[in-house]
Every structure is written in structure tokens, then in C-alpha cells.
Amino acid sequence: MKNIGKLSITAALLCLAICGATARQTSGEPRNATIEVRYIYPESGPSIPTSDGYTLSVKDSVLDGHLPFIGTSHTNVGFGSGDCGFTFEECPIKISEKTAKDRKEWRFDAASGTEKVKITVTVWDNGSADITIIPTGRSLMRYSGELRE
């Protein structure tokens, strides 16, 4: 009988640990953040520090910002325009949010010009943030930075 009690307590603690570590879907609250990019991570090659003022801003389900692109294009996106980065100007988005113990993760689709992209923004409790952009016709790009007030 003693072993059953210990087993029950162990199972309950395990369940609490697993449930606490599992991200949960939330909705209904505005998500607002401006991320100032400090590092650019091309899909291949070393990280690149930057202080050029690149930002990505999410405010009430609207995306704004400009981020550089350094990578391989499988289409002619941006060819000849002088700028092949990602530009978002008052782009409406529908955010799917997951919350974990030390971070929030936002996932959404957006349009940069005529190109569709999938974006994941991870906002950490310590004020840092990561951005991953998966374009339809180019290589993946990652960025890291800090939340700006």
C-alpha cells in the first residue's frame, strides 16, 4: 500500500511538470512588441552583428518593419530593385500564440510585397527576442534582438 501512495504522488508530480512545460494556446489579448534587431543569422554562414536600425513591430495584429535578406533566392524576388529584404507596411496578420514558462511564441503568415512568408517571433521574459522568417522562394532567415519600449 505504501508503494501505491508513492507511485500516485510521483505520477501527480510528473503530470504537473509535463503540463507546466507544455506550451498552451491563448487568444483574445492584443500582442504588441517592437523588436530591434542586433544579430542577423543567414541560413548558411556566420552571424552578423548590426546596428542599422532594423526593426519588426507587431501592434494590434498589424505588422510593420524592414529586415535585410542575406541568402539564396530560388525566384527573382527583389531582382534589380536594389533591396531584396523583407518589408512589411501595415500588414494585417492573424497571430497564433503559445505561452511557455519563460517565453511567448507568436506564429503568423505575412506578405512582403508579393511574397508570402511564415514568421515565428519568440519573446523571452528577459527582454530578448528571436525572429524566424520562412519565405516561399528564398532561404530561411533568422534574427535576434531586444524588445524596445
C-alpha positions as CSV (number, residue, x, y, z in Angstrom):
1,M,0.0,0.0,0.0
2,K,2.9,2.3,0.7
3,N,4.3,1.9,-2.8
4,I,0.9,2.8,-4.3
5,G,0.9,6.1,-2.4
6,K,4.4,6.9,-3.5
7,L,3.5,6.0,-7.1
8,S,0.5,8.2,-7.0
9,I,2.5,11.2,-5.7
10,T,5.2,10.6,-8.3
11,A,2.6,10.4,-11.1
12,A,0.9,13.6,-9.9
13,L,4.2,15.5,-9.8
14,L,5.2,14.2,-13.2
15,C,1.9,15.3,-14.6
16,L,2.3,18.8,-13.1
17,A,5.8,19.0,-14.5
18,I,4.7,18.0,-18.0
19,C,1.6,20.2,-18.0
20,G,3.7,23.2,-16.8
21,A,6.3,22.7,-19.6
22,T,3.8,22.3,-22.4
23,A,3.0,25.4,-24.4
24,R,-0.6,26.4,-24.4
25,Q,-2.7,28.2,-27.0
26,T,-4.0,31.6,-25.9
27,S,-6.1,34.2,-27.7
28,G,-8.1,37.4,-27.1
29,E,-5.4,39.7,-25.9
30,P,-3.5,42.3,-28.0
31,R,0.1,41.4,-28.8
32,N,2.3,44.5,-29.0
33,A,6.1,44.5,-29.4
34,T,8.8,46.2,-31.3
35,I,12.0,44.2,-31.8
36,E,15.3,46.0,-32.6
37,V,17.5,43.5,-34.4
38,R,21.0,43.1,-33.1
39,Y,22.2,40.0,-35.0
40,I,21.3,38.5,-38.4
41,Y,21.7,34.8,-38.9
42,P,21.7,33.8,-42.6
43,E,20.9,30.1,-43.3
44,S,24.5,29.5,-44.1
45,G,27.4,31.5,-42.8
46,P,28.3,33.2,-39.6
47,S,26.1,35.6,-37.6
48,I,26.3,39.3,-38.5
49,P,26.0,41.9,-35.8
50,T,24.1,45.0,-36.8
51,S,23.2,48.4,-35.5
52,D,21.5,49.6,-38.7
53,G,18.1,50.2,-37.0
54,Y,16.3,47.1,-38.4
55,T,13.1,46.6,-36.6
56,L,10.0,44.4,-36.6
57,S,6.9,45.8,-34.9
58,V,3.6,44.0,-34.1
59,K,0.8,46.1,-32.8
60,D,-2.8,45.0,-32.5
61,S,-2.4,42.4,-35.3
62,V,-0.6,44.7,-37.7
63,L,3.0,44.1,-38.8
64,D,5.5,46.8,-39.7
65,G,9.2,46.8,-40.3
66,H,12.1,46.1,-42.6
67,L,14.6,43.3,-42.3
68,P,17.6,42.5,-44.6
69,F,17.8,39.3,-46.6
70,I,21.2,37.6,-46.9
71,G,20.9,34.2,-48.6
72,T,19.8,32.3,-51.7
73,S,16.8,33.2,-53.8
74,H,15.0,30.5,-55.8
75,T,13.0,33.1,-57.6
76,N,13.6,36.6,-58.9
77,V,12.1,38.3,-55.8
78,G,13.7,41.7,-55.5
79,F,15.9,41.2,-58.6
80,G,17.0,44.6,-59.8
81,S,15.2,46.6,-57.1
82,G,18.4,47.3,-55.1
83,D,16.7,45.9,-52.0
84,C,15.7,42.3,-51.6
85,G,14.9,42.5,-47.9
86,F,11.6,41.9,-46.2
87,T,9.4,44.9,-45.9
88,F,6.1,45.0,-44.0
89,E,3.9,48.1,-44.1
90,E,0.7,47.9,-42.1
91,C,0.4,44.3,-43.0
92,P,-2.6,42.7,-41.3
93,I,-1.8,39.4,-39.6
94,K,-3.6,36.7,-37.6
95,I,-1.4,35.6,-34.7
96,S,-1.4,32.2,-33.1
97,E,0.2,32.4,-29.7
98,K,1.8,29.8,-27.5
99,T,2.9,30.6,-24.0
100,A,5.5,28.7,-22.1
101,K,7.2,29.3,-18.7
102,D,9.8,31.7,-19.9
103,R,8.6,32.9,-23.3
104,K,5.7,33.7,-25.7
105,E,5.8,32.5,-29.3
106,W,3.8,34.1,-32.0
107,R,3.3,32.5,-35.4
108,F,1.7,34.1,-38.4
109,D,1.7,34.5,-42.1
110,A,2.5,37.8,-43.8
111,A,3.2,39.4,-47.2
112,S,6.4,41.2,-48.1
113,G,5.5,42.8,-51.4
114,T,4.1,39.9,-53.4
115,E,6.0,37.2,-51.5
116,K,4.3,35.2,-48.8
117,V,6.3,34.4,-45.6
118,K,5.8,32.4,-42.4
119,I,7.1,34.2,-39.3
120,T,7.8,33.0,-35.8
121,V,8.6,35.6,-33.1
122,T,9.8,34.3,-29.8
123,V,9.7,36.9,-27.0
124,W,11.7,35.9,-23.9
125,D,11.0,37.0,-20.3
126,N,14.4,38.7,-20.2
127,G,13.5,41.1,-23.0
128,S,15.3,39.4,-25.8
129,A,13.5,38.2,-28.9
130,D,14.1,35.9,-31.9
131,I,12.6,36.1,-35.3
132,T,12.5,33.4,-37.9
133,I,11.2,34.1,-41.4
134,I,10.5,31.3,-43.9
135,P,9.9,32.7,-47.4
136,T,8.3,30.8,-50.2
137,G,11.1,31.4,-52.7
138,R,14.2,32.1,-50.7
139,S,16.3,30.6,-47.9
140,L,15.3,30.8,-44.3
141,M,16.4,33.9,-42.3
142,R,16.8,34.3,-38.5
143,Y,17.3,37.4,-36.4
144,S,17.8,38.2,-32.7
145,G,17.4,41.3,-30.8
146,E,15.8,43.1,-27.9
147,L,12.4,44.5,-27.1
148,R,12.2,48.2,-27.5
149,E,9.9,50.3,-25.4
